[in-house]
C-alpha cells in the first residue's frame, strides 16, 4: 500500500495483491460487479477498475454504478508521504447521503482500514435496503 498527497488529493493505492483482498473485504463485487478496488481518493471515494482496465472514482457510500466517474491516474504517480494520516481513513459517523454534515466535527472520526471496510459494507447495505423500500 502506498499513500500520500497528490495534486491536493490524499490517495491510498493498493498493490495488486492488496487490491484482490480489499475487493473482497469491502464487498465490491456485491455492489459493483466486474470491478476491482485499487485505492481510495480523499477518503470519501474509492478508486475502482473495470474488466477493461478503465479507472473510476465512486463514493464509498453509496457504492453504486450510477455514481461511477472516470478518473485518470498515472501508473507512476508520486505520492508525498504524510505520517499524520498513515494507516487512517476519515469517516463520517453519519454519511453525507444520509444527511451527515461534512463540516461538523462531531460527525468526523478516523478509523483503521478494517473498521472502514466494516462501516462501508454496513452503510451500503442500509442504503440498498432504504432504496428498495422507496421503490428505487
Backbone as numpy.savetxt, mean C-alpha at the origin, in Angstrom:
# Nx Ny Nz CAx CAy CAz Cx Cy Cz
14.55 -5.43 1.06 13.70 -4.25 1.06 14.60 -3.02 1.06
14.25 -2.12 0.14 14.93 -0.83 0.10 13.89 0.23 0.41
14.29 1.23 1.17 13.34 2.30 1.46 14.05 3.63 1.62
13.32 4.70 1.30 13.87 6.03 1.42 13.10 7.01 0.54
13.58 8.25 0.54 12.93 9.33 -0.19 13.38 9.37 -1.64
12.42 9.64 -2.52 12.69 9.83 -3.93 11.69 10.83 -4.47
12.18 11.99 -4.90 11.31 13.03 -5.47 10.10 13.36 -4.58
10.32 13.48 -3.28 9.24 13.86 -2.37 8.36 12.73 -1.89
8.55 11.53 -2.43 7.79 10.36 -2.00 8.69 9.47 -1.16
8.13 8.93 -0.08 8.84 7.90 0.66 8.45 6.57 0.04
9.42 5.86 -0.48 9.18 4.60 -1.17 9.75 3.43 -0.38
9.02 2.34 -0.39 9.50 1.07 0.13 9.40 0.09 -1.04
10.54 -0.44 -1.45 10.59 -1.32 -2.61 11.03 -2.71 -2.13
10.23 -3.72 -2.45 10.53 -5.08 -2.04 11.38 -5.79 -3.08
12.24 -6.69 -2.59 12.97 -7.57 -3.50 11.95 -8.53 -4.12
12.35 -9.26 -5.15 11.41 -10.19 -5.79 10.90 -11.23 -4.80
11.79 -11.75 -3.98 11.39 -12.75 -2.97 10.42 -12.14 -1.96
10.73 -10.94 -1.49 9.83 -10.25 -0.55 8.49 -9.94 -1.22
8.55 -9.58 -2.49 7.35 -9.24 -3.23 6.35 -10.39 -3.23
6.82 -11.60 -3.48 5.95 -12.76 -3.48 5.33 -12.98 -2.10
6.15 -12.87 -1.06 5.65 -13.06 0.31 4.66 -11.96 0.69
4.97 -10.72 0.35 4.09 -9.60 0.69 2.77 -9.67 -0.08
2.83 -10.13 -1.32 1.61 -10.29 -2.11 0.65 -11.23 -1.38
1.18 -12.30 -0.82 0.35 -13.25 -0.07 -0.09 -12.65 1.26
0.85 -12.03 1.97 0.56 -11.48 3.30 -0.56 -10.43 3.25
-0.54 -9.59 2.23 -1.54 -8.54 2.09 -2.81 -9.00 1.35
-2.83 -10.24 0.89 -4.00 -10.75 0.19 -4.26 -10.04 -1.13
-3.20 -9.61 -1.79 -3.35 -8.84 -3.03 -4.16 -9.61 -4.07
-3.95 -10.91 -4.18 -4.67 -11.70 -5.18 -6.18 -11.72 -4.92
-6.59 -11.56 -3.66 -8.02 -11.51 -3.33 -8.66 -10.21 -3.81
-7.89 -9.14 -3.75 -8.42 -7.82 -4.08 -8.08 -7.37 -5.50
-6.89 -7.76 -5.97 -6.42 -7.39 -7.30 -5.88 -8.63 -8.01
-6.75 -9.50 -8.48 -6.28 -10.73 -9.14 -5.34 -10.40 -10.31
-4.24 -11.14 -10.38 -3.29 -10.94 -11.47 -2.22 -9.89 -11.20
-2.25 -9.28 -10.02 -1.27 -8.26 -9.66 -0.35 -8.78 -8.57
0.84 -8.19 -8.50 1.83 -8.55 -7.48 2.30 -7.28 -6.80
2.42 -7.33 -5.50 2.86 -6.18 -4.72 4.37 -6.02 -4.83
4.82 -4.80 -5.21 6.26 -4.56 -5.32 6.74 -3.48 -4.35
5.82 -2.75 -3.72 6.27 -1.74 -2.77 5.14 -0.85 -2.28
5.55 0.20 -1.58 4.63 1.22 -1.08 5.14 2.59 -1.50
4.20 3.49 -1.75 4.53 4.88 -2.07 3.87 5.76 -1.03
4.70 6.50 -0.31 4.16 7.46 0.65 3.28 6.84 1.72
3.41 5.58 1.97 2.67 4.81 2.98 1.20 4.64 2.67
0.61 5.50 1.87 -0.83 5.41 1.60 -1.16 4.59 0.36
-0.18 4.35 -0.48 -0.43 3.64 -1.74 0.50 2.45 -1.88
-0.06 1.38 -2.44 0.76 0.25 -2.84 1.27 0.49 -4.25
2.40 -0.10 -4.55 2.91 -0.19 -5.92 2.73 -1.65 -6.32
1.95 -1.86 -7.38 1.66 -3.21 -7.85 2.01 -3.31 -9.32
2.28 -4.52 -9.75 2.64 -4.76 -11.15 1.70 -5.83 -11.70
1.26 -5.63 -12.94 0.36 -6.62 -13.54 1.16 -7.70 -14.27
0.46 -8.64 -14.85 1.11 -9.77 -15.52 1.90 -9.36 -16.75
1.69 -8.12 -17.24 2.43 -7.62 -18.40 3.63 -6.76 -18.00
3.84 -6.61 -16.69 4.96 -5.82 -16.21 4.69 -4.34 -16.08
3.40 -3.95 -16.15 3.03 -2.54 -16.02 2.84 -2.21 -14.55
3.43 -1.10 -14.12 3.42 -0.69 -12.73 2.28 0.29 -12.47
1.62 0.11 -11.33 0.51 0.97 -10.92 0.64 1.32 -9.44
0.05 2.45 -9.08 -0.15 2.80 -7.67 -1.63 2.61 -7.40
-1.95 2.19 -6.18 -3.34 1.98 -5.77 -3.42 2.22 -4.27
-4.47 2.87 -3.79 -4.57 3.09 -2.34 -4.53 1.76 -1.58
-3.98 1.79 -0.39 -3.99 0.59 0.44 -5.42 0.25 0.85
-6.25 1.28 1.03 -7.69 1.13 1.31 -8.41 2.26 0.61
-9.30 1.99 -0.32 -9.73 0.67 -0.76 -8.80 0.11 -1.83
-8.53 -1.13 -1.70 -7.67 -1.86 -2.63 -8.58 -2.42 -3.71
-8.72 -1.64 -4.79 -9.71 -1.97 -5.81 -9.18 -1.62 -7.20
-9.52 -2.43 -8.17 -9.10 -2.20 -9.55 -9.49 -0.82 -10.06
-10.62 -0.30 -9.60 -11.09 1.00 -10.09 -10.17 2.16 -9.69
-9.30 1.95 -8.71 -8.41 3.02 -8.25 -6.97 2.87 -8.75
-6.72 1.90 -9.62 -5.37 1.74 -10.18 -4.99 2.98 -10.98
-3.75 3.41 -10.80 -3.24 4.60 -11.49 -1.84 4.28 -11.99
-1.61 4.47 -13.27 -0.28 4.19 -13.85 0.80 4.93 -13.05
1.93 4.26 -12.87 3.03 4.84 -12.10 4.34 4.44 -12.77
5.25 5.39 -12.88 6.55 5.10 -13.48 7.63 5.16 -12.41
8.52 4.18 -12.48 9.61 4.10 -11.53 10.78 3.42 -12.23
11.89 4.09 -12.25 13.08 3.52 -12.86 13.56 2.31 -12.06
13.97 1.24 -12.73 14.50 0.08 -12.01 15.72 0.43 -11.16
16.43 1.46 -11.56 17.63 1.88 -10.82 17.33 3.06 -9.90
16.09 3.19 -9.44 15.71 4.32 -8.61 16.63 4.41 -7.39
17.09 5.63 -7.11 17.92 5.83 -5.92 17.03 6.37 -4.80
17.23 5.84 -3.63 16.44 6.23 -2.47 17.35 6.84 -1.42
16.95 7.98 -0.89 17.70 8.65 0.16 17.21 8.11 1.51
18.07 7.35 2.16 17.70 6.70 3.43 17.30 7.72 4.48
16.35 7.33 5.32 15.89 8.16 6.44 15.59 7.21 7.59
16.57 7.06 8.50 16.45 6.09 9.59 15.26 6.34 10.50
14.72 7.56 10.51 13.58 7.84 11.38 12.32 7.11 10.92
12.28 6.64 9.67 11.11 5.93 9.16 11.37 4.46 8.87
12.60 4.03 9.00 12.96 2.65 8.64 12.13 1.64 9.42
11.49 0.74 8.68 10.70 -0.33 9.30 9.34 0.10 9.79
8.95 1.34 9.53 7.67 1.85 9.99 6.76 2.16 8.80
5.46 2.03 9.05 4.49 2.39 8.04 3.43 3.27 8.70
3.15 4.40 8.06 2.12 5.32 8.57 0.76 4.70 8.34
-0.11 4.83 9.32 -1.45 4.29 9.19 -2.45 5.26 9.81
-3.57 5.44 9.13 -4.66 6.24 9.70 -5.56 5.29 10.46
-5.73 5.56 11.74 -6.56 4.69 12.59 -7.94 4.49 11.96
-8.48 5.57 11.40 -9.71 5.48 10.62 -9.33 5.90 9.20
-9.27 4.94 8.27 -8.85 5.27 6.89 -9.70 6.37 6.27
-9.09 7.09 5.35 -9.73 8.25 4.71 -11.05 7.89 4.03
-11.12 6.73 3.39 -12.34 6.32 2.68 -13.51 6.14 3.65
-13.20 5.94 4.94 -14.22 5.79 5.97 -14.43 7.09 6.75
-13.89 8.19 6.23 -14.09 9.49 6.86 -12.99 9.93 7.80
-11.89 9.22 7.84 -10.76 9.60 8.70 -10.13 10.89 8.23
-9.65 11.67 9.17 -9.02 12.96 8.88 -7.51 12.78 8.77
-6.92 13.05 7.58 -5.48 12.87 7.41 -4.65 13.89 8.19
-5.29 14.96 8.67 -4.56 16.00 9.40 -4.71 15.91 10.91
-5.52 14.99 11.39 -5.74 14.83 12.82 -4.67 13.92 13.41
-3.88 14.47 14.33 -2.80 13.68 14.93 -3.32 12.42 15.60
-4.51 12.51 16.21 -5.06 11.34 16.89 -5.47 10.24 15.93
-5.52 10.54 14.63 -5.87 9.54 13.63 -4.63 8.87 13.03
-3.46 9.33 13.39 -2.22 8.84 12.81 -1.45 7.96 13.79
-0.99 6.83 13.30 -0.12 5.98 14.11 0.91 5.33 13.20
1.98 4.87 13.80 3.04 4.20 13.05 3.05 2.75 13.48
3.07 1.85 12.49 3.02 0.42 12.77 4.14 -0.29 12.03
4.41 -1.53 12.44 5.39 -2.33 11.70 4.71 -2.96 10.49
5.47 -3.59 9.65 4.93 -4.13 8.40 3.90 -5.25 8.64
4.13 -6.07 9.63 3.19 -7.16 9.92 1.83 -6.60 10.34
1.84 -5.63 11.24 0.59 -5.01 11.69 -0.08 -4.29 10.53
0.71 -3.63 9.69 0.17 -2.94 8.53 -0.59 -3.92 7.63
-0.02 -5.08 7.37 -0.68 -6.07 6.54 -2.02 -6.49 7.15
-2.03 -6.72 8.45 -3.27 -7.12 9.12 -4.33 -6.03 9.02
-3.92 -4.77 9.20 -4.87 -3.66 9.11 -5.40 -3.49 7.69
-4.53 -3.60 6.71 -4.95 -3.46 5.31 -5.99 -4.53 4.95
-5.73 -5.76 5.33 -6.67 -6.84 5.02 -7.99 -6.62 5.74
-7.94 -6.27 7.02 -9.17 -6.08 7.81 -10.03 -4.95 7.24
-9.42 -3.79 6.98 -10.17 -2.64 6.47 -10.68 -2.87 5.06
-9.92 -3.57 4.24 -10.40 -3.86 2.88 -11.56 -4.86 2.90
-11.52 -5.82 3.82 -12.66 -6.72 3.97 -13.89 -5.92 4.40
-13.71 -5.00 5.34 -14.82 -4.16 5.80 -15.36 -3.31 4.65
-14.46 -2.73 3.86 -14.87 -1.92 2.71 -15.68 -2.76 1.72
-15.19 -3.95 1.42 -15.86 -4.84 0.47 -17.27 -5.19 0.97
-17.40 -5.48 2.26 -18.72 -5.81 2.84 -19.65 -4.60 2.80
-19.14 -3.43 3.14 -19.96 -2.22 3.13 -20.42 -1.89 1.72
-19.54 -2.06 0.76 -19.89 -1.78 -0.62 -20.95 -2.77 -1.13
-20.83 -4.04 -0.72 -21.82 -5.04 -1.12 -23.19 -4.74 -0.52
-23.21 -4.24 0.72 -24.48 -3.89 1.36 -25.14 -2.69 0.69
-24.31 -1.80 0.16 -24.84 -0.62 -0.54 -25.25 -0.96 -1.97
-25.03 -2.18 -2.36 -25.41 -2.59 -3.71 -24.39 -2.24 -4.77
-23.18 -1.83 -4.33 -22.19 -1.41 -5.31 -21.09 -2.35 -5.37
